Amino acid sequence: MPLLGVNIDHIATIRQARRGSEPDPVRAAHEAELGGADIITVHLREDRRHIQDHDVQRLAPFIAVRLNLEMAATDEMVSIARRLRPHMCTLVPEGRHEITTEGGLDVAGERKRLATAVRRLRAAGVMVSAFIDAEPDQIAASADAGFDACEIHTGPYAAAFAAAGGDFARTNLRDELAKVADAGEFIRANRMRFNAGHALNYQNVRAVAALPEVAELHIGHAIVSRAVFAGLRTAVADMKAAMKG
Ligand code: PXP
């Protein structure tokens, strides 16, 4: 079964609604760990809309599991990551007006700039992952740019799952899952780690978790939504159960 990376950005979103001190993402990370999280993910956005610098500074030495820092490939973020040295950095495209990450990185179009960021991060001992769409040219470019891993954007699969009501007899859903599976195979053929994430939930996660050689799933919104009613520890444990089927 793949490892579960729990994205706790939404905990900071609630805190920032009052610019106060609660709920604390560090406490959330602890609860997620107790529920079985294998990785804690936070996205330090350039506009600092949820996670703040002090959150990442406190999380890095505090958590017992791996820290995955999502970030744009800017000089500022690369410098922060080189100082903090999380286990992994996932490079994502970032738009100020987006509600959440909307699409994969264009590694093929920005190979040189991204390769420089990858080199600087790897020199600090940080693994680097590219969040990309399930496209062969993006995977090949990621291998070329020196990435250790690719996280395949599962948004289109999740949308197809919702449209088909989870019925895998429907061609579109089968096709979208096959694109993720094929991407995974190509990532592994290029000797990178195959991760996946975005818009995965308790209903649609099983088919992705069952793909051969998928190493990590990164999930945020569904888990934090359930946590409002069930508590974070239980919501994470429930997600691990849903991954197993
Ligand atoms: N992976 C990446 C790269 C993301 O940007 C996000 C959203 O922050 C996720 C996974 C988690 O997506 P969701 O919140 O829809 O589970």
Boltz pocket constraint, residues with backbone or C-beta under 6 A from the ligand:
constraints:
  - pocket:
      binder: B
      contacts: [[A, 7], [A, 9], [A, 43], [A, 70], [A, 90], [A, 92], [A, 100], [A, 101], [A, 131], [A, 151], [A, 196], [A, 197], [A, 198], [A, 199], [A, 200], [A, 218], [A, 219], [A, 220], [A, 221], [A, 222]]
      max_distance: 6.0
